[in-house]
Amino acid sequence: MSDSLPADVADALAAVLSAEDPVHVALRRQVPHLSVRARCRCGCGTAYFALDTSEAKPAPAGPGTVVAAEARLVTEAGECPGEVLVFTQDGYLSWLEVCSWSDDIQVTLATARHWLGARS
């Protein structure tokens, strides 16, 4: 989705942001102007973004912090160990969060990418 983003983050955004949803389409247009400013240190893969807002228009996602996209993760065994959330701040991509709900299955951005890719 963007050459400036790490592949794992770009792939996750591409998988979670629908090409049919108007808000997601507007957020996809921001991706070329996006970079990762920080990542969670626990290893989950959560990424916090820096965005050149002079180059990108806000999406109609509402004021404040909003969950603009979410995807529940389902393993091959049918378990749901977590989800991936995309947050916006005032219509701009702000961060991608990898959430784990399971003590038995470690959820990272790598495993999330696998389970997200298995949907297609």
Residue pairs with C-beta under 8 A, 6 or more apart in sequence:
1 10
1 11
1 13
1 14
1 28
1 31
2 10
2 31
2 32
2 34
4 32
4 34
4 35
5 13
5 31
5 34
5 35
5 36
6 36
6 47
8 45
8 109
8 110
8 113
9 36
9 45
9 47
9 96
9 109
10 31
11 113
11 116
11 117
12 45
12 84
12 96
12 109
12 112
12 113
12 116
13 28
13 31
13 86
13 93
13 96
15 71
15 84
15 113
15 116
15 117
15 119
15 120
16 69
16 70
16 71
16 84
16 86
16 96
16 116
17 24
17 27
17 28
17 69
17 86
18 24
18 25
18 69
19 25
19 28
21 69
22 60
23 59
23 60
23 61
23 68
24 59
24 68
24 69
26 57
26 58
26 59
26 60
26 61
26 91
27 59
27 61
27 68
27 69
27 86
27 88
27 93
29 56
29 57
30 51
30 56
30 57
30 59
30 92
30 93
31 93
33 51
33 52
33 55
33 56
34 49
34 50
34 51
34 93
35 49
35 50
35 51
36 47
36 48
36 49
36 50
37 48
37 49
37 50
38 47
38 48
39 45
39 46
39 47
39 48
40 46
40 47
40 98
43 108
44 98
44 100
44 107
44 108
44 109
45 98
45 108
45 109
45 110
45 112
46 95
46 96
46 97
46 98
46 109
47 95
47 96
47 109
48 94
48 95
49 93
49 94
49 95
49 96
51 92
51 93
53 92
56 92
58 90
58 91
58 92
59 68
59 88
59 91
59 92
60 91
61 68
61 88
61 91
62 91
63 90
63 91
64 89
64 90
65 87
65 88
65 89
65 94
66 87
66 88
66 89
67 85
67 86
67 87
68 86
68 87
68 88
68 93
69 85
69 86
70 83
70 84
70 85
70 86
71 83
71 84
71 116
72 80
72 82
72 83
73 80
73 81
73 82
73 83
73 84
73 107
73 111
73 112
73 115
73 116
74 80
74 115
74 118
74 119
75 81
75 105
75 115
76 118
79 102
79 105
80 101
81 100
81 101
81 102
81 104
81 105
81 107
82 98
82 99
82 100
82 101
82 102
82 105
82 107
82 112
83 99
83 101
84 96
84 97
84 98
84 99
84 109
84 112
84 116
85 96
85 97
85 99
86 93
86 95
86 96
86 97
87 93
87 94
87 95
87 96
87 97
88 94
98 107
98 108
98 109
98 112
99 107
100 106
100 107
101 107
105 111
